[in-house]
Amino acid sequence: MLPDNKKYSEMVKKASPPSPKLKDFIWAFCVGGAICVLGQLLIELYTSLGMEETKVKMAVPVTLIFLAALLTGIGVFDKIARRAGAGTLVPITGFANAVVSPAIEFKNEGFILGVGAKMFTIAGPVIVYGTIASVIYGIIYWIVKMI
């Protein structure tokens, strides 16, 4: 016999412990902030090395993507994400993790049907919608600029 909604809700409440929301918020804020601070430190480092501003703007995201992919590959990023939650979803590092994780998970299926096909299962829609949004934005910008 199945329990009614009220009994089921009580069973779920007993089975799942309450989440320490304040602690989770603080961890997410601190880890997300640390990723942003790392980005700013990279800007300062590359600038102090004499890189042009346009090259710095390319080098920082590439470095953050590389570090996130590397940490995902060696299993550290997932441990950080388990503790920090949304704090690791700072767009560029979260995106790198979303691409690398399925690639690692399906590598035993081969490079084409495993890594190649599964790599963009999570990140693919982001790329598609991001590309479409940027095209629409570009068209609107072009029209406004003509007026």
NUDOZA-835489 format. One record per atom (N, C-alpha, C): residue in three letters; x, y, z. Coordinates in steps of 0.1 Angstrom, whole numbers, plus 5000, padded with zeros to 4 digits. Last residue first. Example, Ala and Ser with C-alpha at 12.3 -4.5 7.8 and 13.67 -1.06 7.14 Angstrom:
BEGIN
SER512849785071SER513749895071SER512950005079ALA513249435078ALA512349555078ALA513249675078
***
This chain:
BEGIN
ILE521155334624ILE520055434627ILE520655564631MET523255154625MET522855214612MET521855334614LYS523255064651LYS524355144646LYS524055224633VAL520954904651VAL520955024659VAL522155124654ILE521854704633ILE520754784630ILE520754914637TRP524054604648TRP524254654635TRP523154744630TYR522754514671TYR523754614672TYR523954684659ILE521154314660ILE520554424667ILE521454544668ILE523154134651ILE522254194642ILE521554314648GLY524454074676GLY525154134665GLY524254204655TYR522353944689TYR522854064695TYR523654144684ILE522153714672ILE521053804673ILE521453944679VAL524753614677VAL524353644663VAL523153744664SER524553554704SER525553654699SER525253694685ALA522453364704ALA522353484711ALA523253594706ILE523753154690ILE522553214685ILE522353354691THR525853104708THR526153144694THR524953214688GLY524453024731GLY525353134732GLY525653194718TYR523152794721TYR522352914725TYR523253034726VAL525452634716VAL524452664706VAL523652794709ILE526752624741ILE527452674729ILE526452714718VAL524752504756VAL525352634760VAL525952704748PRO524452254744PRO523352354744PRO523852494747GLY527152144751GLY526652174737GLY525452274736ALA527652084777ALA528052214772ALA527552244758ILE526651824779ILE526151924788ILE526452064782THR527751694756THR526351664760THR525851774770PHE530251714746PHE529451834746PHE527951804749MET531451464749MET532051584755MET531151704756LYS530351254735LYS529751284748LYS530351414754ALA531751234711ALA530251244711ALA529751294724GLY534451224718GLY533951324709GLY532451344710VAL534551014738VAL535051144741VAL534351244731GLY532950804722GLY532950834736GLY533250974739LEU533150794695LEU531850774701LEU531750794716ILE535950874693ILE534850934685ILE533550914692PHE537550744712PHE537650894710PHE536550954702GLY535950514734GLY536650554723GLY536650704721GLU534750444758GLU533950414746GLU534750454733ASN536350544778ASN536550394774ASN535650354762LYS535550804781LYS536750774773LYS536950634770PHE533350904795PHE533150814784PHE534350784775GLU534551064815GLU533550954819GLU533450854807ILE535951254801ILE536651154810ILE535751034813ALA533851384789ALA534851334781ALA535651224789PRO532351484811PRO531751374802PRO532851304794SER534351674821SER533851564829SER533251454820VAL534951874802VAL535951774805VAL535351644812VAL532652034801VAL533151974789VAL534051854792ALA532252124827ALA531152054820ALA531551994807ASN534752244832ASN534352124839ASN533252044832ALA534352474816ALA535452384813ALA535252244820PHE532152584829PHE532052544815PHE533152444812GLY533252654854GLY532152564853GLY531952504839THR535152844845THR535652724851THR534552614851ILE533353044834ILE534452984826ILE534952854832PRO531253114854PRO531053064840PRO532252994834VAL531352954884VAL531753084878VAL531953044863LEU530652734898LEU530052754885LEU530352894879THR531652704922THR532552664911THR531952684898GLY529552784938GLY530752874937GLY531652834926ALA527552594940ALA527452694929ALA528652784928GLY529652384958GLY528452394951GLY528552494939ALA531752334975ALA531452474973ALA530152494965ARG531952054977ARG531952134989ARG531352274987ARG531951974951ARG531051904961ARG530951984974ALA533952124940ALA532552154937ALA531652094946ILE536252004951ILE535952144954ILE534552174952LYS535951754938LYS535951764953LYS535651904958ASP536051824912ASP534851764917ASP534751774932PHE538751914910PHE537652004908PHE536351954914VAL540351684913VAL540251784924VAL539051874922GLY540751494893GLY539751474903GLY539651574914ILE542351544871ILE542951474882ILE542051454894GLY540451674855GLY541151554850GLY541751474862THR539851904869THR538851804866THR539451674863LEU542352034868LEU541851994881LEU540651894879LEU542352074840LEU543451994846LEU542951944860ALA540152244836ALA540252114830ALA541252024836ALA540952464852ALA539752394856ALA539752254849LEU543352544838LEU543452494852LEU542152414856PHE542252604813PHE543252504814PHE543252454828ILE540552814820ILE539952694814ILE540952584815LEU542453004830LEU541452954838LEU540752824833THR543953044806THR544652984818THR543552924827VAL542053154790VAL542653034785VAL543352964797PRO541453394804PRO540453284802PRO541053154798VAL544053514801VAL543453484814VAL542353374813ALA544653554774ALA545453464782ALA544753424795MET542953754764MET542853614759MET543553514768LYS543653974778LYS542253934778LYS542053794772VAL546353984771VAL546053954785VAL544553904786LYS546054074745LYS546653944748LYS546353894762THR545154334749THR544354234742THR544754094744GLU547254444764GLU545954434770GLU545154324763GLU550454284760GLU549454384756GLU548054344762MET552654194787MET551754154776MET550854274773GLY554454234808GLY554554324796GLY553654284784LEU554154124831LEU555154054822LEU555254134809SER552154264842SER553454294847SER554554224839THR550054134829THR550354274826THR551754314830TYR550153884841TYR550353894826TYR550654034822LEU549553954868LEU550753884864LEU551153904849GLU546954074866GLU548154154871GLU549454084867ILE545553854856ILE545553984848ILE546854064853LEU545953674877LEU546453644864LEU546553764855LEU544453814897LEU545953794899LEU546553754885GLN541853784886GLN542453914887GLN544053914889GLY541653504888GLY541553574875GLY542153704875LEU541753484916LEU542753414907LEU542753484894VAL539353614922VAL540653674926VAL541753614918CYS537553424911CYS537653564905CYS538953634909ILE538053214928ILE538253194914ILE538353334907ALA537253334952ALA538653294951ALA538953274936GLY534453364948GLY535353484949GLY536853444947GLY533753094948GLY533553174936GLY534453304936VAL534553034975VAL535152964963VAL535053044950CYS532853214989CYS534253224991CYS535053154979PHE530253154980PHE530753284979PHE532253284979ALA530152884988ALA529952914974ALA530553054971TRP530452915016TRP531352835008TRP531352874994ILE528053065022ILE529453115025ILE530453045017PHE526052885014PHE526153015008PHE527553075010ASP526552675032ASP526652655018ASP526852785010LYS525952805056LYS527252745054LYS527552725039LEU523252855052LEU524152965054LEU525552915052LYS522152585049LYS522152685038LYS523152795040PRO522652285055PRO523052405062PRO523252515052SER519652095049SER520852155044SER521352275051PRO518351835069PRO518351965064PRO519652015060PRO518351495056PRO518751595066PRO518651735061SER515851285046SER516851385041SER517151485052ALA514051135061ALA515151065054ALA516251165050LYS512151305072LYS512951225081LYS514251175074LYS511051405048LYS511651505058LYS512551425067VAL510051175037VAL511051245030VAL511851335040MET507951125055MET509051025053MET510251085047GLU506351345052GLU506951325065GLU508151225064SER505551305026SER506251425029SER507051405042TYR504051065029TYR505251065021TYR506151185024LYS501951155045LYS502851065051LYS504151055043LYS500751335025LYS501251385038LYS502251285045ASN500151155004ASN501051275002ASN501651325015ASP500050815016ASP499450935010ASP500451045010PRO501950525006PRO501550625016PRO500850745009LEU500650224991LEU501450344990LEU500950445000MET500849885000MET500050005000MET500950125000
***
